[in-house]
Amino acid sequence: MTDDELIYEPIPWMSKREINSVIRNNEPGVLSIAVLSAALYSGDGIWAEKICYKLVQHPHANVRGNALQSLGHIARVHGTLDRKRAIKLLQAALNDEHEDVRGNAYNALEDVKHYIKRNGRWVGHP
């Protein structure tokens, strides 16, 4: 397998307590999964969004990229998001030094623009 090959694995469900513990331990491999779990499964988009904002400046590219990607998931799954803040952050991340982070930012930016109207209300699925 080359570095360019992606491996897709299911994101495990993690409790808020587990996610908070992972954040405290700051282990990038687990942290990059925990932020996705928060966005997809927490049932609390506002809490998950706060987690993302904590991690979008993380020094590890996978954590940073997944935190950005998770903003798009939150828009799609939860329908709650500070649109203005998210778009500003995602646009800035389009200049990240890592190509994968830039790609995650681009995809999340498209999701946010698609699913969250300018007034912050959820558009829902197409």
VENUR-V425888 format. One record per residue. N is the residue number from 1. RES is the residue in three letters. SS is DSSP state (hx for helix, st for strand, lp for the rest). NEAR is the number of other C-alpha atoms within 8 Angstrom. Layout:
BEGIN
((N | RES | SS | NEAR) (N | RES | SS | NEAR))
END
This chain:
BEGIN
((1 | MET | lp | 3) (2 | THR | lp | 4) (3 | ASP | lp | 5) (4 | ASP | lp | 4) (5 | GLU | lp | 6) (6 | LEU | lp | 5) (7 | ILE | lp | 4) (8 | TYR | lp | 4) (9 | GLU | lp | 4) (10 | PRO | lp | 4) (11 | ILE | lp | 7) (12 | PRO | lp | 6) (13 | TRP | lp | 6) (14 | MET | lp | 11) (15 | SER | lp | 7) (16 | LYS | hx | 8) (17 | ARG | hx | 6) (18 | GLU | hx | 8) (19 | ILE | hx | 13) (20 | ASN | hx | 8) (21 | SER | hx | 8) (22 | VAL | hx | 12) (23 | ILE | hx | 9) (24 | ARG | hx | 6) (25 | ASN | hx | 6) (26 | ASN | lp | 7) (27 | GLU | lp | 8) (28 | PRO | hx | 9) (29 | GLY | hx | 8) (30 | VAL | hx | 8) (31 | LEU | hx | 13) (32 | SER | hx | 13) (33 | ILE | hx | 11) (34 | ALA | hx | 11) (35 | VAL | hx | 16) (36 | LEU | hx | 13) (37 | SER | hx | 13) (38 | ALA | hx | 13) (39 | ALA | hx | 15) (40 | LEU | hx | 11) (41 | TYR | hx | 8) (42 | SER | lp | 12) (43 | GLY | lp | 6) (44 | ASP | lp | 7) (45 | GLY | hx | 13) (46 | ILE | hx | 8) (47 | TRP | hx | 7) (48 | ALA | hx | 13) (49 | GLU | hx | 12) (50 | LYS | hx | 8) (51 | ILE | hx | 11) (52 | CYS | hx | 13) (53 | TYR | hx | 9) (54 | LYS | hx | 8) (55 | LEU | hx | 10) (56 | VAL | lp | 11) (57 | GLN | lp | 7) (58 | HIS | lp | 9) (59 | PRO | lp | 6) (60 | HIS | lp | 7) (61 | ALA | hx | 10) (62 | ASN | hx | 10) (63 | VAL | hx | 16) (64 | ARG | hx | 15) (65 | GLY | hx | 14) (66 | ASN | hx | 14) (67 | ALA | hx | 16) (68 | LEU | hx | 15) (69 | GLN | hx | 13) (70 | SER | hx | 14) (71 | LEU | hx | 15) (72 | GLY | hx | 14) (73 | HIS | hx | 13) (74 | ILE | hx | 16) (75 | ALA | hx | 15) (76 | ARG | hx | 12) (77 | VAL | hx | 8) (78 | HIS | lp | 10) (79 | GLY | lp | 14) (80 | THR | lp | 12) (81 | LEU | lp | 13) (82 | ASP | lp | 7) (83 | ARG | hx | 12) (84 | LYS | hx | 6) (85 | ARG | hx | 7) (86 | ALA | hx | 12) (87 | ILE | hx | 11) (88 | LYS | hx | 8) (89 | LEU | hx | 8) (90 | LEU | hx | 13) (91 | GLN | hx | 11) (92 | ALA | hx | 8) (93 | ALA | hx | 10) (94 | LEU | lp | 11) (95 | ASN | lp | 7) (96 | ASP | lp | 9) (97 | GLU | lp | 6) (98 | HIS | lp | 7) (99 | GLU | hx | 7) (100 | ASP | hx | 8) (101 | VAL | hx | 17) (102 | ARG | hx | 14) (103 | GLY | hx | 9) (104 | ASN | hx | 12) (105 | ALA | hx | 15) (106 | TYR | hx | 11) (107 | ASN | hx | 10) (108 | ALA | hx | 15) (109 | LEU | hx | 13) (110 | GLU | hx | 9) (111 | ASP | hx | 12) (112 | VAL | hx | 15) (113 | LYS | hx | 10) (114 | HIS | hx | 8) (115 | TYR | hx | 13) (116 | ILE | st | 16) (117 | LYS | lp | 11) (118 | ARG | lp | 6) (119 | ASN | lp | 5) (120 | GLY | lp | 10) (121 | ARG | lp | 9) (122 | TRP | st | 10) (123 | VAL | lp | 9) (124 | GLY | lp | 7) (125 | HIS | lp | 5) (126 | PRO | lp | 2))
END
